[in-house]
Amino acid sequence: MSIKRIGVWQTAFLGDAVLTLPLLQNLAGSFPDSEIYYFVRKGLKSVFEPNGRYRVVEFDKYGQDRGFRGMSGMVRRIRKLDFDLWLSPHTSLRSAIISGLGGAETRIGYNHPWHNSAAFTKTVSRRFNELDEIERILELLNPLNPGARETWPSIELSGDSRRKAGEFWEKNIRGKTLGIHPGSTWPTKMWPEQYFAWIINMARELPETRVIIFAGPGEEEIVKNITSRIPDTKHVINLAGKLNLPDLAAYLSRLDCFLTNDSGPMHLAWPQGVPIVAVFGPTTRNLGFFPRGKKSTVLETGLRCRPCGLHGHKSCPEKHHQCMKDILPETVMASIREKLHA
């Protein structure tokens, strides 16, 4: 098969885009002379474009690319690029339509849902209950017989972001750092604010440790609610709303421990070898979207109502949110201490 140009379509959340990186890495290894294009949702291009092996294109599905007109415009752009090979781990109807109309000779997707049968020339089973997400995505390579497969996402940092992080550490940090990200796209994925406040208060007892709070746009109020519960914040640096995604990735790479919900920033941290304490509530490790490696710890309960969905909900379907409330700060702090003193 002569493949000059490859397109990979993944317009889901940040974490999904990171978990798709091994697919691109394996494609780059199997087809070293091919051009590879990575299609991601609006706002994520800056995270992935430092890797010069593939070109990144944004799809603004909630803005200028929304609706039939926007989708048609994207199809025209894709057809002009004349792809030989197209792979899509995204399973929405819109993704199937764009994939089917994009003109690539070989189009590979999952055999479910039903609309994929009309969109792709080759389909594979996602094996959702058998594999973790990275391996599920790599199933798309089966029709290509690529051989050995790389499974660890490689996140490239820009020189500018590395410089900013280095300067910040040199100016502000003496000792170890505990990063905290209390936000999430889904409210039920968030550990209680008072629990985060307890951790930050207790962190004053950790020798020579600074706490850095991270939060994206729209999450500043969450951080404000947390810090209002902390009588002494001399050991705290609040970076809520102050970093773009490439700089966030660079700052996270320097942490000694990162406490986080199941979130996008979590997936920016663990591929860089950052010690992770991740609190999982409505989602579970068994769904396959977890932080990997010996440095990662996932804390969760055994409630029968878990998981209540693939992404969580705006509010707890059972009206109690015990999946998060039952993970106590003392348990989390014990894991943090272990990683900081490793």
Residue frames relative to the residue before (quaternion, step in Angstrom):
aa qw qx qy qz dx dy dz
M 1.0000 0.0000 0.0000 0.0000 0.00 0.00 0.00
S 0.2498 -0.7642 0.5799 0.1313 3.59 -0.71 1.10
I 0.0212 0.8170 -0.5712 0.0764 3.56 -0.46 1.23
K 0.1115 -0.8153 0.5676 0.0255 3.53 -0.48 1.23
R 0.8115 0.1019 -0.0208 0.5751 3.58 1.05 -0.71
I 0.1047 -0.8022 0.5879 -0.0027 3.57 -0.85 1.11
G 0.1234 -0.7790 0.6104 0.0729 3.57 -1.03 0.82
V 0.0906 -0.7661 0.6346 0.0468 3.57 -1.03 0.86
W 0.1732 -0.8136 0.5536 0.0401 3.56 -0.68 1.18
Q 0.2267 0.7538 -0.5896 0.1808 3.59 -0.57 1.18
T 0.0690 0.8410 -0.5268 0.1018 3.57 0.09 1.30
A 0.3758 0.7020 -0.5101 0.3251 3.57 1.10 0.69
F 0.7896 -0.3287 0.2272 0.4657 3.59 -1.19 -0.49
L 0.7430 -0.4123 0.2996 0.4339 3.55 -1.37 0.21
G 0.6685 0.5111 -0.3076 0.4442 3.57 0.84 -0.95
D 0.6408 0.5217 -0.3195 0.4638 3.58 0.99 -0.82
A 0.6503 0.5212 -0.3121 0.4561 3.57 1.02 -0.84
V 0.6363 0.5075 -0.3275 0.4800 3.59 1.05 -0.72
L 0.6829 0.4938 -0.2910 0.4529 3.58 0.90 -0.90
T 0.6273 0.5248 -0.3339 0.4685 3.60 1.25 -0.26
L 0.4741 0.7097 -0.4270 0.2985 3.60 1.21 -0.32
P 0.6301 0.5249 -0.3747 0.4326 3.67 0.87 -0.66
L 0.5790 0.5645 -0.3784 0.4505 3.59 1.12 -0.56
L 0.6790 0.4767 -0.2884 0.4781 3.57 0.90 -0.92
Q 0.6403 0.5343 -0.3267 0.4448 3.57 0.99 -0.82
N 0.6721 0.4814 -0.2930 0.4803 3.58 0.99 -0.81
L 0.6206 0.5250 -0.3403 0.4726 3.57 1.05 -0.69
A 0.6497 0.5195 -0.3150 0.4570 3.57 0.97 -0.87
G 0.6725 0.4933 -0.2958 0.4657 3.57 1.05 -0.74
S 0.7027 0.4678 -0.2601 0.4687 3.57 1.03 -0.80
F 0.7855 0.1856 -0.0866 0.5839 3.58 1.14 -0.66
P 0.0820 -0.8744 0.4766 0.0387 3.58 0.62 1.16
D 0.7120 0.4460 -0.2600 0.4759 3.58 1.14 -0.50
S 0.5628 0.6224 -0.3756 0.3934 3.59 1.28 -0.02
E 0.4158 -0.6365 0.5816 0.2895 3.52 -1.28 0.50
I 0.1214 -0.7979 0.5883 0.0503 3.59 -0.88 0.94
Y 0.1321 -0.7764 0.6147 0.0431 3.55 -0.90 1.02
Y 0.1515 -0.7808 0.6026 0.0660 3.55 -0.94 0.96
F 0.1683 -0.7952 0.5796 0.0586 3.57 -0.57 1.21
V 0.0292 0.8079 -0.5823 0.0857 3.57 -0.61 1.21
R 0.6286 -0.5372 0.3968 0.3987 3.57 -1.27 0.27
K 0.6855 -0.4960 0.3598 0.3933 3.52 -1.29 0.50
G 0.7680 0.3583 -0.2782 0.4520 3.55 -0.96 0.94
L 0.7039 0.4872 -0.2656 0.4435 3.60 1.21 -0.34
K 0.4371 0.7311 -0.4511 0.2664 3.60 1.20 -0.26
S 0.6727 0.5333 -0.3070 0.4109 3.57 0.87 -0.95
V 0.6045 0.5655 -0.3565 0.4333 3.60 1.17 -0.49
F 0.8015 0.3494 -0.1407 0.4644 3.55 0.90 -0.95
E 0.5861 0.6333 -0.3770 0.3367 3.61 1.10 -0.45
P 0.5329 0.6099 -0.4477 0.3790 3.69 1.07 -0.26
N 0.6113 0.5023 -0.3617 0.4931 3.60 1.18 -0.37
G 0.2744 -0.8245 0.4778 0.1286 3.54 -0.26 1.25
R 0.5100 0.6633 -0.4262 0.3439 3.60 1.22 -0.09
Y 0.8044 0.1285 -0.0944 0.5722 3.61 1.10 -0.47
R 0.4281 -0.6818 0.5382 0.2495 3.52 -1.26 0.58
V 0.2598 -0.7880 0.5451 0.1196 3.55 -0.94 0.90
V 0.0761 -0.7819 0.6187 0.0007 3.57 -0.91 1.02
E 0.2887 -0.7703 0.5455 0.1605 3.58 -0.87 0.96
F 0.1799 -0.7415 0.6379 0.1043 3.52 -1.23 0.71
D 0.2025 -0.8091 0.5463 0.0768 3.55 -0.44 1.26
K 0.0618 -0.8771 0.4755 0.0281 3.55 0.56 1.20
Y 0.7142 0.3840 -0.2632 0.5227 3.59 1.21 -0.26
G 0.6982 0.4153 -0.2567 0.5235 3.56 1.32 0.12
Q 0.8680 -0.0187 0.0225 0.4958 3.55 -0.74 -1.06
D 0.7105 0.4349 -0.2680 0.4839 3.60 1.18 -0.42
R 0.4477 0.7039 -0.4585 0.3064 3.59 1.21 0.16
G 0.7858 0.3519 -0.2452 0.4456 3.52 -1.30 0.38
F 0.7497 -0.4075 0.2877 0.4348 3.53 -1.37 0.00
R 0.6526 0.5226 -0.3273 0.4403 3.60 0.94 -0.83
G 0.6780 0.4896 -0.2967 0.4611 3.57 0.90 -0.90
M 0.6445 0.5178 -0.3151 0.4661 3.54 1.01 -0.83
S 0.6442 0.5222 -0.3167 0.4606 3.58 0.99 -0.82
G 0.6389 0.5280 -0.3187 0.4597 3.55 1.04 -0.79
M 0.6550 0.4970 -0.3127 0.4757 3.58 0.97 -0.80
V 0.6180 0.5359 -0.3475 0.4583 3.60 0.99 -0.75
R 0.6440 0.5165 -0.3246 0.4617 3.60 0.95 -0.83
R 0.6443 0.5175 -0.3204 0.4630 3.60 0.96 -0.86
I 0.6699 0.5039 -0.2966 0.4575 3.55 0.95 -0.89
R 0.6583 0.5145 -0.3146 0.4506 3.58 0.93 -0.86
K 0.6309 0.5379 -0.3364 0.4466 3.60 1.05 -0.70
L 0.6521 0.5196 -0.3146 0.4537 3.57 1.13 -0.59
D 0.2655 -0.8280 0.4695 0.1531 3.59 1.32 -0.20
F 0.0525 0.8360 -0.5402 0.0804 3.57 0.59 1.17
D 0.3602 -0.7040 0.5708 0.2212 3.53 -1.15 0.73
L 0.7986 0.1247 -0.0221 0.5884 3.54 1.08 -0.81
W 0.0401 -0.7953 0.6040 -0.0330 3.57 -0.95 0.95
L 0.0191 -0.7945 0.6068 -0.0142 3.58 -0.87 0.97
S 0.0129 -0.8109 0.5846 -0.0203 3.58 -0.95 0.87
P 0.1615 -0.7827 0.5938 0.0930 3.59 -0.62 1.12
H 0.5536 0.5890 -0.3976 0.4343 3.58 1.30 0.03
T 0.2574 -0.8478 0.4570 0.0781 3.58 -0.71 1.10
S 0.4106 0.7187 -0.4835 0.2847 3.61 1.17 0.26
L 0.6339 -0.5197 0.4084 0.4017 3.57 -1.27 0.36
R 0.6331 0.5334 -0.3356 0.4495 3.59 0.97 -0.82
S 0.6564 0.5012 -0.3149 0.4676 3.60 0.95 -0.84
A 0.6387 0.5246 -0.3260 0.4589 3.58 1.02 -0.76
I 0.6525 0.5128 -0.3175 0.4588 3.59 0.96 -0.84
I 0.6658 0.4920 -0.3029 0.4721 3.57 0.89 -0.92
S 0.6514 0.5122 -0.3158 0.4622 3.57 0.97 -0.84
G 0.6908 0.5049 -0.2811 0.4346 3.56 0.89 -0.93
L 0.7415 0.4025 -0.2118 0.4932 3.55 1.06 -0.78
G 0.5132 0.7077 -0.3848 0.2960 3.58 1.27 -0.20
G 0.5083 -0.7195 0.3698 0.2953 3.56 1.25 -0.16
A 0.4536 0.6814 -0.4744 0.3238 3.63 1.17 -0.02
E 0.5298 -0.6477 0.4449 0.3191 3.56 -0.99 0.84
T 0.7781 0.1635 -0.0802 0.6011 3.57 1.00 -0.88
R 0.0018 0.7962 -0.6021 0.0597 3.57 -0.68 1.16
I 0.0859 -0.8224 0.5623 -0.0067 3.57 -0.64 1.16
G 0.1349 0.7706 -0.6111 0.1209 3.54 -0.89 1.01
Y 0.6589 -0.4849 0.3803 0.4314 3.56 -1.29 -0.19
N 0.5135 -0.6593 0.4582 0.3028 3.57 -1.20 0.52
H 0.7240 0.2697 -0.2077 0.5999 3.57 1.32 0.19
P 0.5092 -0.1414 -0.8481 0.0382 1.66 -2.01 1.52
W 0.8017 -0.3841 0.2055 0.4093 3.49 -1.43 0.22
H 0.6622 0.5456 -0.3329 0.3911 3.60 0.94 -0.83
N 0.5487 0.6353 -0.4014 0.3664 3.61 1.17 -0.38
S 0.5757 0.6157 -0.3837 0.3772 3.60 1.10 -0.57
A 0.6977 0.4467 -0.2648 0.4934 3.57 1.16 -0.58
A 0.6809 0.5300 -0.2778 0.4222 3.58 1.20 -0.50
F 0.7968 0.3101 -0.1254 0.5033 3.57 1.03 -0.79
T 0.4572 -0.6779 0.5061 0.2746 3.54 -1.16 0.67
K 0.7699 0.1260 -0.0817 0.6203 3.57 1.24 -0.49
T 0.0598 -0.7990 0.5977 0.0264 3.57 -0.95 0.83
V 0.1589 -0.7652 0.6179 0.0864 3.53 -1.27 0.58
S 0.5399 -0.5905 0.4795 0.3605 3.55 -1.25 0.35
R 0.4352 -0.6995 0.5050 0.2574 3.55 -0.98 0.85
R 0.1847 -0.8239 0.5128 0.1554 3.59 1.23 -0.50
F 0.0348 0.8766 -0.4795 0.0215 3.54 1.03 0.90
N 0.7457 0.4098 -0.2253 0.4746 3.61 0.90 -0.85
E 0.6703 0.4960 -0.2938 0.4673 3.57 1.29 -0.01
L 0.8031 0.2666 -0.0950 0.5243 3.57 1.01 -0.83
D 0.4717 -0.6039 0.5442 0.3417 3.55 -1.33 0.26
E 0.7254 -0.5035 0.2430 0.4014 3.57 -1.19 0.53
I 0.6389 0.5193 -0.3556 0.4424 3.62 0.86 -0.79
E 0.6811 0.4736 -0.2870 0.4790 3.58 0.92 -0.89
R 0.6011 0.5457 -0.3618 0.4582 3.59 1.09 -0.64
I 0.6628 0.4946 -0.3017 0.4743 3.57 0.95 -0.87
L 0.6680 0.5095 -0.3047 0.4486 3.59 0.97 -0.81
E 0.4884 0.6451 -0.4360 0.3940 3.59 1.25 -0.21
L 0.5728 0.6078 -0.3712 0.4059 3.59 1.18 -0.53
L 0.6190 0.5530 -0.3401 0.4420 3.58 1.23 -0.35
N 0.4546 0.7370 -0.4326 0.2508 3.60 1.19 -0.42
P 0.6887 0.4753 -0.3195 0.4446 3.65 0.82 -0.81
L 0.6752 0.4993 -0.2882 0.4601 3.59 1.24 -0.37
N 0.2629 -0.8021 0.4950 0.2060 3.60 1.29 -0.25
P 0.1256 0.8662 -0.4770 0.0795 3.62 0.77 0.99
G 0.5086 -0.6427 0.4408 0.3660 3.63 1.17 -0.25
A 0.8378 -0.1298 0.1080 0.5192 3.59 -1.10 -0.74
R 0.1958 -0.8095 0.5495 0.0665 3.54 -1.06 0.84
E 0.3363 -0.7200 0.5803 0.1780 3.53 -0.99 0.96
T 0.1537 -0.8423 0.5148 0.0431 3.61 -0.76 1.00
W 0.6327 0.5201 -0.3458 0.4579 3.61 1.22 0.00
P 0.4102 -0.7241 0.4881 0.2630 3.64 -0.64 1.03
S 0.2270 -0.7602 0.5959 0.1243 3.56 -1.01 0.84
I 0.1027 -0.7997 0.5912 0.0208 3.57 -0.53 1.22
E 0.2036 -0.7852 0.5781 0.0889 3.55 -0.65 1.14
L 0.2216 -0.7724 0.5838 0.1159 3.57 -0.93 0.93
S 0.4625 -0.6674 0.5013 0.2989 3.56 -1.01 0.77
G 0.6134 -0.5605 0.4087 0.3775 3.56 -1.17 0.53
D 0.6353 0.5389 -0.3322 0.4422 3.58 1.03 -0.75
S 0.6728 0.4863 -0.2978 0.4713 3.58 0.94 -0.86
R 0.6177 0.5318 -0.3402 0.4690 3.58 1.03 -0.72
R 0.6515 0.5239 -0.3123 0.4513 3.55 0.96 -0.89
K 0.6570 0.5168 -0.3136 0.4504 3.59 0.89 -0.93
A 0.6657 0.4987 -0.3020 0.4657 3.56 0.93 -0.92
G 0.6517 0.5250 -0.3139 0.4486 3.56 0.96 -0.84
E 0.6642 0.4991 -0.2996 0.4690 3.56 0.96 -0.85
F 0.6315 0.5301 -0.3303 0.4595 3.57 1.03 -0.80
W 0.6718 0.4956 -0.3031 0.4595 3.58 0.87 -0.92
E 0.6524 0.5246 -0.3172 0.4456 3.57 0.93 -0.88
K 0.7112 0.4620 -0.2530 0.4656 3.56 1.02 -0.80
N 0.8348 0.3036 -0.0934 0.4497 3.60 0.88 -0.94
I 0.7617 0.4105 -0.1981 0.4605 3.60 1.07 -0.60
R 0.0644 0.7306 -0.6775 0.0560 3.50 -1.02 1.01
G 0.7591 0.2670 -0.2075 0.5563 3.58 -0.24 1.19
K 0.7274 -0.4330 0.3181 0.4269 3.54 -1.17 -0.62
T 0.2782 -0.7672 0.5610 0.1388 3.54 -1.28 0.44
L 0.1420 -0.7402 0.6530 0.0740 3.52 -1.11 0.89
G 0.1686 -0.7880 0.5866 0.0803 3.56 -0.56 1.15
I 0.0915 -0.7923 0.6026 0.0290 3.55 -1.07 0.76
H 0.0169 -0.7707 0.6370 0.0037 3.55 -0.94 0.94
P 0.1447 -0.8517 0.5006 0.0552 3.61 -0.21 1.24
G 0.6304 0.5906 -0.3230 0.3867 3.60 1.22 -0.21
S 0.0014 0.7643 -0.6439 -0.0345 3.52 -1.42 0.03
T 0.5889 -0.5524 0.4451 0.3873 3.55 -1.22 0.43
W 0.7599 0.3233 -0.1548 0.5422 3.56 1.09 -0.81
P 0.4714 -0.7186 0.4315 0.2740 3.63 -0.54 1.12
T 0.6791 0.4983 -0.3202 0.4337 3.61 0.92 -0.75
K 0.5971 0.5557 -0.3675 0.4467 3.60 1.23 -0.19
M 0.6128 0.5878 -0.3433 0.4014 3.57 1.25 -0.22
W 0.4280 -0.6645 0.5614 0.2452 3.53 -0.91 1.02
P 0.6173 -0.5891 0.3513 0.3854 3.66 -0.96 0.72
E 0.5741 -0.6251 0.4124 0.3311 3.55 -0.99 0.88
Q 0.6563 0.5209 -0.3231 0.4400 3.59 0.96 -0.82
Y 0.6088 0.5393 -0.3542 0.4616 3.59 1.16 -0.52
F 0.6318 0.5096 -0.3300 0.4820 3.59 0.99 -0.80
A 0.6355 0.5284 -0.3261 0.4589 3.59 0.98 -0.83
W 0.6269 0.5377 -0.3298 0.4572 3.58 1.00 -0.81
I 0.6499 0.5160 -0.3117 0.4628 3.58 0.94 -0.90
I 0.6753 0.4938 -0.3007 0.4580 3.56 0.88 -0.94
N 0.6305 0.5218 -0.3292 0.4709 3.58 1.01 -0.75
M 0.6921 0.4797 -0.2738 0.4647 3.57 0.89 -0.95
A 0.5804 0.6074 -0.3695 0.3971 3.58 1.16 -0.55
R 0.5120 0.6318 -0.4243 0.3983 3.61 1.24 -0.26
E 0.6686 0.5063 -0.2921 0.4598 3.57 1.18 -0.56
L 0.5594 0.5853 -0.3966 0.4326 3.57 1.26 -0.18
P 0.4647 -0.7180 0.4361 0.2798 3.62 -0.66 1.04
E 0.8680 -0.0573 0.0105 0.4932 3.55 -0.95 1.03
T 0.4653 0.6590 -0.4534 0.3791 3.56 0.85 1.00
R 0.1807 -0.7606 0.6158 0.0984 3.55 -0.91 0.98
V 0.2883 -0.7298 0.5951 0.1739 3.53 -1.15 0.73
I 0.0953 -0.7798 0.6176 0.0358 3.57 -0.85 1.00
I 0.1915 -0.7874 0.5786 0.0920 3.57 -0.70 1.10
F 0.1284 -0.7845 0.6054 0.0386 3.53 -0.85 1.07
A 0.1557 0.7651 -0.6156 0.1071 3.57 -1.08 0.74
G 0.4034 -0.7302 0.5050 0.2215 3.53 -1.05 0.78
P 0.7357 -0.3765 0.3013 0.4756 3.57 -1.29 -0.06
G 0.7820 0.2918 -0.2392 0.4961 3.57 -0.87 0.98
E 0.6764 0.4762 -0.2896 0.4815 3.58 1.28 -0.19
E 0.3914 0.7528 -0.4615 0.2591 3.59 1.27 0.02
E 0.6378 0.5384 -0.3382 0.4346 3.59 1.00 -0.75
I 0.5942 0.5585 -0.3573 0.4553 3.57 1.07 -0.68
V 0.6785 0.4838 -0.2841 0.4741 3.55 0.90 -0.96
K 0.6221 0.5427 -0.3377 0.4521 3.57 1.01 -0.77
N 0.6465 0.5176 -0.3137 0.4645 3.58 0.99 -0.84
I 0.6633 0.5030 -0.2995 0.4662 3.56 1.05 -0.77
T 0.7147 0.4577 -0.2724 0.4532 3.57 0.76 -1.00
S 0.5780 0.5835 -0.3833 0.4226 3.62 1.16 -0.45
R 0.6601 0.4942 -0.2930 0.4839 3.58 1.27 -0.38
I 0.6442 0.5257 -0.3085 0.4619 3.59 1.28 -0.10
P 0.3363 -0.7847 0.4822 0.1965 3.64 -0.41 1.15
D 0.7927 0.1646 -0.0748 0.5822 3.59 1.07 -0.69
T 0.0473 -0.8365 0.5454 -0.0229 3.57 -0.45 1.22
K 0.2760 0.7912 -0.5081 0.1990 3.60 1.16 0.47
H 0.7097 0.4397 -0.2534 0.4887 3.58 1.14 -0.62
V 0.6305 0.5551 -0.3029 0.4501 3.59 1.33 0.03
I 0.1090 -0.7445 0.6550 0.0700 3.56 -1.10 0.82
N 0.1849 -0.8070 0.5565 0.0697 3.56 -0.58 1.19
L 0.0300 -0.8173 0.5748 -0.0264 3.58 -0.47 1.23
A 0.2380 0.8045 -0.5118 0.1849 3.58 1.22 0.45
G 0.8610 0.0904 -0.0928 0.4918 3.56 -0.80 1.04
K 0.6071 0.6111 -0.3350 0.3818 3.60 1.23 0.09
L 0.7349 0.3933 -0.2242 0.5049 3.60 1.21 -0.21
N 0.3577 -0.6702 0.5916 0.2701 3.54 -1.15 0.62
L 0.7166 -0.4833 0.2774 0.4195 3.59 -1.19 0.27
P 0.6569 0.4907 -0.3496 0.4533 3.66 0.85 -0.73
D 0.6611 0.4859 -0.3110 0.4797 3.60 0.99 -0.78
L 0.5979 0.5534 -0.3585 0.4558 3.59 1.06 -0.73
A 0.6527 0.5168 -0.3196 0.4526 3.59 0.87 -0.90
A 0.6709 0.4949 -0.2992 0.4641 3.58 0.98 -0.82
Y 0.6429 0.5059 -0.3222 0.4764 3.60 0.98 -0.78
L 0.6499 0.5239 -0.3201 0.4480 3.59 0.91 -0.90
S 0.6247 0.5822 -0.3434 0.3910 3.58 0.98 -0.80
R 0.7055 0.4747 -0.2569 0.4592 3.60 1.18 -0.51
L 0.4988 0.6875 -0.4187 0.3213 3.60 1.24 -0.16
D 0.4156 -0.6768 0.5496 0.2590 3.55 -1.25 0.56
C 0.7743 -0.0450 0.0111 0.6311 3.58 1.26 -0.40
F 0.1158 -0.7937 0.5958 0.0398 3.57 -1.05 0.78
L 0.1550 -0.7704 0.6163 0.0517 3.56 -0.67 1.21
T 0.1395 0.8168 -0.5350 0.1647 3.56 -0.58 1.13
N 0.4761 -0.5864 0.5595 0.3413 3.50 -1.34 0.32
D 0.6256 -0.4539 0.4382 0.4589 3.56 -1.32 -0.10
S 0.2777 0.7837 -0.4781 0.2830 3.58 -0.02 1.31
G 0.7074 -0.4487 0.3469 0.4218 3.53 -1.35 0.13
P 0.6617 0.5048 -0.3269 0.4478 3.65 0.80 -0.89
M 0.5613 0.5870 -0.3888 0.4350 3.60 1.10 -0.58
H 0.7188 0.4422 -0.2463 0.4765 3.57 0.96 -0.90
L 0.5852 0.5203 -0.3887 0.4855 3.59 1.25 -0.04
A 0.6950 0.5152 -0.2635 0.4268 3.57 1.14 -0.66
W 0.7324 0.4687 -0.2929 0.3977 3.61 0.56 -1.09
P 0.6214 0.5277 -0.3886 0.4293 3.68 0.93 -0.55
Q 0.6753 0.4737 -0.2902 0.4852 3.58 1.22 -0.43
G 0.5870 -0.6310 0.3485 0.3685 3.57 1.26 0.28
V 0.3896 0.7226 -0.4810 0.3077 3.58 1.23 0.37
P 0.4577 -0.6656 0.5029 0.3076 3.65 -0.89 0.83
I 0.1362 -0.8301 0.5407 0.0027 3.57 -0.65 1.18
V 0.0530 -0.7037 0.7040 0.0799 3.51 -1.26 0.71
A 0.0265 -0.8284 0.5574 -0.0477 3.57 -0.31 1.28
V 0.2380 -0.7713 0.5801 0.1093 3.56 -0.85 1.04
F 0.0752 -0.8093 0.5826 -0.0072 3.57 -0.54 1.22
G 0.1020 -0.8104 0.5762 0.0298 3.57 -0.81 1.05
P 0.8187 0.2080 -0.1186 0.5219 3.62 0.04 -1.23
T 0.6973 0.3672 -0.2529 0.5613 3.56 1.22 -0.46
T 0.2624 -0.7673 0.5666 0.1459 3.56 -1.24 0.38
R 0.6393 -0.5114 0.4142 0.3979 3.52 -1.28 0.41
N 0.6503 0.5612 -0.3158 0.4031 3.58 0.98 -0.84
L 0.5482 0.6007 -0.4099 0.4129 3.62 1.18 -0.29
G 0.5213 -0.7011 0.3634 0.3235 3.57 1.27 -0.33
F 0.6362 0.5262 -0.3336 0.4551 3.61 1.25 0.04
F 0.3681 0.7730 -0.4359 0.2774 3.58 1.01 0.80
P 0.5640 -0.5731 0.4503 0.3881 3.61 -1.24 0.25
R 0.3103 -0.7901 0.5085 0.1446 3.57 -0.79 1.01
G 0.6761 0.5444 -0.3658 0.3358 3.50 -1.38 0.06
K 0.6496 -0.5493 0.3789 0.3644 3.53 -1.28 0.48
K 0.6615 0.5172 -0.3090 0.4466 3.59 1.17 -0.47
S 0.6473 0.5293 -0.3084 0.4536 3.59 1.27 -0.15
T 0.0683 -0.7758 0.6270 0.0177 3.54 -1.02 0.94
V 0.1486 -0.7671 0.6198 0.0729 3.56 -0.88 1.00
L 0.1462 -0.7832 0.6018 0.0554 3.57 -0.75 1.11
E 0.1676 0.7819 -0.5787 0.1603 3.58 -0.78 1.06
T 0.4283 -0.6863 0.5277 0.2592 3.54 -1.30 0.32
G 0.4889 -0.6750 0.4745 0.2832 3.55 -1.30 0.19
L 0.2118 0.8040 -0.5300 0.1668 3.60 1.11 0.57
R 0.5210 -0.6748 0.4342 0.2911 3.56 -0.98 0.89
C 0.6442 0.5385 -0.3301 0.4314 3.60 1.14 -0.50
R 0.5951 0.5527 -0.3682 0.4524 3.59 1.25 -0.02
P 0.5814 -0.2773 -0.7644 0.0258 1.50 -1.88 1.66
C 0.3755 -0.7283 0.5231 0.2345 3.57 -1.10 0.60
G 0.7968 -0.0619 0.0182 0.6007 3.57 1.28 0.15
L 0.6407 -0.5413 0.3870 0.3830 3.53 -1.30 0.26
H 0.8001 0.2579 -0.1132 0.5296 3.58 1.09 -0.71
G 0.5540 -0.5474 0.4440 0.4430 3.61 1.13 -0.36
H 0.3609 -0.7244 0.5503 0.2055 3.55 -1.34 -0.04
K 0.6184 -0.5148 0.4270 0.4125 3.55 -1.32 0.10
S 0.7842 0.0294 -0.0184 0.6195 3.57 1.15 -0.63
C 0.6133 -0.5804 0.3940 0.3631 3.57 -1.17 0.61
P 0.4459 -0.7065 0.4782 0.2707 3.63 -0.70 1.01
E 0.7123 0.4266 -0.2438 0.5012 3.59 1.16 -0.60
K 0.4461 -0.7426 0.4005 0.2985 3.59 1.37 0.06
H 0.6843 0.4947 -0.3139 0.4341 3.65 1.12 0.32
H 0.1936 -0.8264 0.5047 0.1577 3.62 1.18 -0.52
Q 0.2449 0.8076 -0.5037 0.1845 3.58 1.12 0.65
C 0.5238 0.6417 -0.4188 0.3722 3.60 1.16 -0.41
M 0.7222 0.3675 -0.2259 0.5406 3.57 1.18 -0.58
K 0.6542 0.5385 -0.3197 0.4241 3.57 0.93 -0.87
D 0.6817 0.5093 -0.2904 0.4377 3.60 1.07 -0.70
I 0.5938 0.5001 -0.3814 0.5018 3.60 1.25 -0.08
L 0.1971 -0.8558 0.4718 0.0785 3.55 0.02 1.32
P 0.6282 -0.5656 0.3821 0.3733 3.58 -1.13 0.63
E 0.6094 0.5676 -0.3593 0.4211 3.58 1.03 -0.73
T 0.6448 0.5170 -0.3099 0.4700 3.57 1.03 -0.81
V 0.6634 0.5023 -0.2943 0.4702 3.54 0.98 -0.91
M 0.6645 0.5107 -0.3101 0.4487 3.58 0.90 -0.88
A 0.6056 0.5505 -0.3585 0.4490 3.59 1.04 -0.68
S 0.6679 0.4866 -0.2967 0.4787 3.58 0.99 -0.82
I 0.6231 0.5363 -0.3334 0.4615 3.58 1.05 -0.75
R 0.6507 0.5208 -0.3118 0.4562 3.58 0.89 -0.94
E 0.6381 0.5439 -0.3195 0.4415 3.54 0.97 -0.88
K 0.7086 0.4546 -0.2676 0.4687 3.58 0.91 -0.89
L 0.6560 0.5135 -0.3168 0.4534 3.58 1.00 -0.74
H 0.7484 0.3798 -0.2056 0.5033 3.57 1.11 -0.63
A 0.3873 0.7382 -0.4727 0.2857 3.57 1.30 0.14
